[in-house]
Structures are given as structure tokens and as C-alpha cells.
Amino acid sequence: MNTEAISIDGVAGPVVVTTNAFWGRPVVTVAGVPAPRTGSRRYALPAVAGGTVDATVRSALADPYPTVEVNGVQHRTGPPVPAVLRVLAPLPILLVVVGGAVGGLIGALGFMANLAVARTPASSVVKALSMVGVGVAASVAWLAIAVAVLSAV
């Protein structure tokens, strides 16, 4: 997932953060060139006047857009996500309570699908209904697997 290109004072070009949906490991590019990693979620961004600027990429649990912190100032890489959507996004993970490992796996896939829904340009109401649909679909998928396993045994 690529974020919107953002401009940060002192950085030599637009900054884009790409996050792998499965591993969550961000890659930061400045003007299309990957920035070197200096630590866990820390990067050296090329500065306008030469040299580098230290940046840290931070992600909240149910927020599909990370923030880039440079010199103590946080720069959001996407639009703000309403609180309702941030609550709905991780709900499929609750399948781990009733479904164990299989429920957790299906719930994690549902959570990733909900984060993808949160990044779409649709209205908040459509996103919320889609997230509820993903939760229902995840529950139905878990139930179908549970019935199939019980039938086989």
C-alpha cells in the first residue's frame, strides 16, 4: 500500500511510505528513491541542503495511514480516519475467541481487508457498511470451515 506523497520541510522531495500488508514493514521513498533504514522504523531522508534528516515511521493499530515524524513534528500520510472506522476495522480479530487459531487467521485476514476498505475513497458510511460486511463474511467463512471439520470427523 502506497500512501499519499507528502512534502516535509527540509526534505529533498515528496515522501511516500509503502507498507507491506502482511509484514507491515514500511519502505520510505523520497522523490522515488528509497531512503536508507537506520534502525527499527527509522530512516535517513535526504535533506534539501545536503546531508540527511532523521525520520521515524509510526503506525497506530487500526489506522491505515502511518505518520512520519521529523524533528518532533508528525506528518500524516493520509486523511484522518473516523473513530467508528478505527473501531470496526479490528473487529474480525475477535473470531480468535470462538475459533482459536483458524478463527484468528480468518480474523486477521478480515482485519487486513478492513484496512484496505478504510483506504478507499468511498464515504464513511459506505466504508462502515463494507467493514460490517467483511466481519459477517469472515464469521460465515469460519462457520463453514468449522462445520466442514465437524462433518469430516
C-alpha positions as CSV (number, residue, x, y, z in Angstrom):
1,M,0.0,0.0,0.0
2,N,1.4,3.4,-1.0
3,T,0.5,6.5,0.9
4,E,-0.1,9.9,-0.5
5,A,3.0,11.9,-1.3
6,I,3.7,14.5,1.4
7,S,6.0,17.4,1.5
8,I,8.1,17.9,4.6
9,D,10.2,21.0,5.2
10,G,13.9,20.3,4.9
11,V,13.4,17.0,2.9
12,A,14.6,16.9,-0.7
13,G,11.4,15.8,-2.4
14,P,8.0,14.3,-1.8
15,V,7.9,11.4,0.8
16,V,5.9,8.3,0.2
17,V,5.5,5.4,2.6
18,T,4.8,1.9,1.3
19,T,3.7,-0.7,3.7
20,N,3.5,-4.4,3.1
21,A,0.0,-5.7,4.1
22,F,1.4,-8.9,5.6
23,W,4.6,-7.9,7.3
24,G,3.8,-4.2,8.0
25,R,7.4,-3.2,7.3
26,P,7.4,0.3,5.8
27,V,9.6,1.4,3.0
28,V,10.1,5.2,2.7
29,T,11.0,6.8,-0.6
30,V,11.9,10.4,-1.2
31,A,11.4,11.6,-4.8
32,G,11.1,8.0,-5.9
33,V,14.4,6.9,-4.3
34,P,14.3,4.5,-1.3
35,A,15.6,6.1,1.9
36,P,18.2,4.1,3.8
37,R,17.0,2.4,7.0
38,T,18.9,3.4,10.2
39,G,17.0,1.3,12.7
40,S,13.6,-0.1,13.5
41,R,11.2,2.1,11.7
42,R,13.9,4.9,11.4
43,Y,15.1,6.3,8.2
44,A,17.7,8.8,6.9
45,L,15.9,11.1,4.5
46,P,18.0,13.3,2.1
47,A,17.9,16.9,3.1
48,V,17.5,19.9,0.9
49,A,20.8,21.4,1.9
50,G,22.7,18.1,1.7
51,G,23.1,15.5,4.3
52,T,20.2,13.6,5.9
53,V,17.3,14.2,8.2
54,D,16.3,11.5,10.7
55,A,12.7,10.3,10.4
56,T,10.6,7.8,12.3
57,V,7.6,6.0,10.8
58,R,4.8,5.3,13.3
59,S,1.6,3.3,12.8
60,A,-1.4,3.1,15.1
61,L,-3.2,-0.2,15.5
62,A,-6.3,0.4,13.4
63,D,-5.1,3.3,11.3
64,P,-4.3,2.5,7.7
65,Y,-2.1,5.5,7.3
66,P,1.3,5.8,9.1
67,T,2.8,9.1,10.3
68,V,6.3,10.3,9.6
69,E,8.0,12.1,12.4
70,V,10.7,14.5,11.5
71,N,12.3,16.8,14.1
72,G,9.5,16.1,16.6
73,V,6.8,17.1,14.1
74,Q,4.4,14.4,12.9
75,H,3.3,14.4,9.3
76,R,0.2,12.3,8.4
77,T,0.5,10.3,5.2
78,G,-3.3,10.1,4.5
79,P,-6.6,11.6,5.5
80,P,-7.8,11.2,9.1
81,V,-9.9,8.1,9.7
82,P,-13.1,8.5,11.8
83,A,-13.1,6.8,15.1
84,V,-16.0,4.5,14.1
85,L,-14.0,3.0,11.3
86,R,-11.0,2.6,13.6
87,V,-13.2,0.6,15.9
88,L,-14.8,-1.5,13.2
89,A,-11.5,-2.4,11.4
90,P,-10.1,-4.8,14.0
91,L,-13.4,-6.5,15.0
92,P,-12.9,-9.6,12.8
93,I,-9.9,-10.5,15.1
94,L,-12.5,-11.3,17.8
95,L,-13.0,-14.6,15.9
96,V,-9.9,-15.9,17.7
97,V,-12.1,-16.0,20.9
98,V,-14.5,-18.5,19.5
99,G,-12.5,-20.0,16.6
100,G,-9.0,-20.5,18.0
101,A,-6.1,-20.4,15.5
102,V,-8.4,-20.8,12.5
103,G,-10.7,-18.0,13.8
104,G,-7.6,-15.9,14.4
105,L,-6.3,-16.5,10.9
106,I,-9.6,-15.6,9.3
107,G,-10.0,-12.7,11.6
108,A,-6.5,-11.3,10.7
109,L,-7.4,-11.6,7.0
110,G,-10.7,-9.7,7.7
111,F,-8.7,-7.1,9.6
112,M,-6.4,-6.6,6.6
113,A,-9.4,-6.4,4.3
114,N,-11.0,-3.7,6.6
115,L,-7.8,-1.7,6.5
116,A,-7.9,-1.9,2.7
117,V,-11.6,-0.7,2.8
118,A,-10.5,2.2,5.1
119,R,-8.1,3.4,2.4
120,T,-10.8,3.5,-0.4
121,P,-12.1,6.9,-1.5
122,A,-15.7,6.0,-0.5
123,S,-17.8,7.8,2.1
124,S,-17.5,6.9,5.7
125,V,-21.0,5.3,5.7
126,V,-20.1,3.0,2.8
127,K,-16.8,2.1,4.4
128,A,-18.6,1.3,7.7
129,L,-21.1,-0.9,5.9
130,S,-18.4,-2.6,4.0
131,M,-16.4,-3.3,7.2
132,V,-19.5,-4.8,8.8
133,G,-19.9,-7.0,5.6
134,V,-16.3,-8.1,5.9
135,G,-16.9,-9.1,9.5
136,V,-20.0,-11.0,8.6
137,A,-18.2,-12.7,5.7
138,A,-15.3,-13.7,8.0
139,S,-17.7,-15.1,10.5
140,V,-19.6,-17.1,7.8
141,A,-16.2,-18.4,6.4
142,W,-15.2,-19.5,9.9
143,L,-18.5,-21.2,10.5
144,A,-18.3,-23.0,7.1
145,I,-14.9,-24.3,8.0
146,A,-16.0,-25.4,11.5
147,V,-19.0,-27.3,10.0
148,A,-16.8,-28.9,7.4
149,V,-14.3,-30.1,10.0
150,L,-17.0,-31.4,12.3
151,S,-18.7,-33.2,9.4
152,A,-15.4,-34.8,8.5
153,V,-14.8,-36.1,12.0
